Amino acid sequence: MKRKTYYRRVYRVPDGDSLFVTPPIEGERRIRLSGVDAPEYYQFGGKKAWEILKKLVQGKIVSITPVARDDYRRIVAIVKRNGKNINQILRNMGY
């Protein structure tokens, strides 16, 4: 996986540990946050995790540094906004 950092706008946050960006990175629009495994939206805490991630990145330009691909070949990455590590923020909050 390339370690190049990309800058993209987040246009959709479907849950608490992934987001969609435009334009695509290496053909992928969906980005999974590395080291974050938030509950699904319908599970306990899932809606809150989604709300937090959405507030942090929805409609914003973020930096995305791919670190791997998951079993579904989606990009797994470290995401930052204004120099703040979004992955770390969510982990510190328990997600």
N, C-alpha and C positions, 0 to 999 in steps of 0.2 A: 504494500500500500504506500502510495506517495505521501511524503510528509509536508507537502506544499500547503500553505494556508490560503484559503479562499475567503472572499468577502461577498456575502449574499444577503438579500432581504428575506426575512421570514414572512411568508404569506399565510401560513396556517399552522396551528398547534393542535394536533388531533388527540394528544394525551400528555401525560406528565413526563415522558422521557423521549419524545421524538418531535420533529418539526419538519415542515416542508419549506423549501427555499426556491427562489427564482433568481437567475436561471439555474438549470441543473448543474451538478458537479459530477463529472465523469458519467453522465447519463442518468444520474439519480437525483430525484427531488427530495426524497424522504431521508432525513438524517436522524440517526439514533444517538443519544448522548452516552458517551463512554462512561462506564462505572455507575450509571443510574438505572435503577429498575423500579420505577414508580408503579404503584398499583394501577390496575385498569380503571377506567373512568367509573364503572359501575361498582367497583370494590371500595371498601372502607378506605378513605383517604385519597382515592383516585381523583375525585372532582377537585379537591383542594390542590393536589399536585398539578393538575391541568391548569387551574386558575393561576397558580404561582408562575409556572413556566410561560403561560400566555402573557401575563403582565410583564414579565422580564424581557420577552423577545418579539412578541407579535408586532409585525409591521416595521421592525427595526432591522438595521444592518448589523450583522454579526460576523465574527471571524470564525471559520470552521477549519480545524486541522484534523484531517482523517487519520485514524490510528489502526483501523482494521475494517473488515467486512464481517457481518454476522452470518448465521446459517442461511439467511434468506438473501444474501449478497447485498444487503443494504450497507451504506457507509456508516460506520461507528466513529464518532469524532468528539474532539474537545471543542466546545463552543464558548466563545467569549463575546462580551458586549462591553464596550468602553473599558477594555482591559480587565474586566471582572470575569472570572471563570464561572460560567453558569452551571456546569457540571458540579463543581465544588459547592456552590451555593445550595443546590438541591440536596446534595449529600449531607451537608451540614444541618439541613432542616429535617433530615431523616428519610429522605426519599432516595 
